[in-house]
């Protein structure tokens, strides 16, 4: 079974930081736990990332290369290219994703990576 490298785009890293900053005033402990749990969920994509579902909003229009993890109230969107998983977006599931995903996922600026795992 092949192992994939998992990288975070700067936009996804920024998304996660905003979420943590929003939660931190209520509870630093909860914010810290959510940060590490989301990072762990993504790090686990190094094995069989195709087991995660295709993003439904994109699937219904025939775009199949974007997948997602649902973690508590957040959606973590990523794409797989060869043996690399790129985390592109972390967003609250209550937000309207279609506009945000089209803006972000189809924008070439998401090819800038922040950090690599595995």
N, C-alpha and C positions, 0 to 999 in steps of 0.2 A: 504494500500500500504506500503510495507516494506521500511525502510530507511537503506541505506548502509553507512558504514564508508568509507572514501576516504583517502588513504595513498599514499605518494610519496616515491618511492625508492630513494636511494642516487644518482643513475645514472640519474634519471629523474630530480632531483633537480639540479644536476651539469649541465645537458643539458640546463636547463632554465637559470642558472647563466651565462653560456657561451654566450647564445643568448643576454642576457641583457648587458653583458660586450662588446659585439660586437657593439650593437646599441648605448650605452651610449656616446661614443665620438662625435657622430653626434647630439644627442639630449637626454639629461637626462630625459626630460619630456616624450618623446615618449617611452624611455626604461622603465620608471616607469609605464606608462600606460599599456604597453604590459605585463609587469610582473603581474600586478594586474588583467588584463583581462584574461590571461591564467590561473592564480590561480582561478579566479571566475568560468571560464568554467569548470574546474576540480571539484571544490567544488560542482557545480550543479549536479554532477553525483550521489549525495546521493539519488536522486530520479530517478527511471527508467533508469539506465545506459544501459540497453539492447536496448534502442531506438537508440543508435548510431550504425553506420555500422561496420560490420566485416572488418578487414583489407584485402583488395582485394588481395594483393600479397600472403597472407597466405591462404585465402579462396580457391583460385584456386588449392591448393595442399591439401585441406581437413583439414586445421588447423583453427578452428572456435572460439577458446576461446579468441582471441585478437580482441579488438575493437578500434575505433579511433574517435577523434574529429578533425575536420579540423577547425583551427582558423587562419584566414587570410592566411599567407604563411607557417604556421607550422602544423605539424601533431603531435597529442598527442595520444600515444598508451597506452592502459590500458587493464587489464584483470579483470574479475569478478570471485570471488571465494566465494560462499555462500553469506554472506552479506557484503563483503569487495571488494572495488574497489582499485586496485593497479595501480598507474600511473607509467609506465615503461620507457617511451621514449618521448622526445620532440625534433623534428627535422625539419629542413627546408624542405619543400616539394620538392625542386629542387634536393635534394640529392638522390642517389640511395639507396632506403630503403631495398631492399631485403637482401643484404649482412649485412647491419647494424642491421636489425631486427633479422636475424638468429643468429648473434653473440651475441646480447644483450638479446633477449627474450628467447632464449633457454639456456642461461647461468644461473646457479643457484645463482650467486652472486646478482641477482636482487631481492632476497628475503630479503634484508636488507632495512629497512624502515627509512626514515628521519623524517617524521612528520605525524600526523594524524589530520584529520578534520572531525568533526561531529561524 
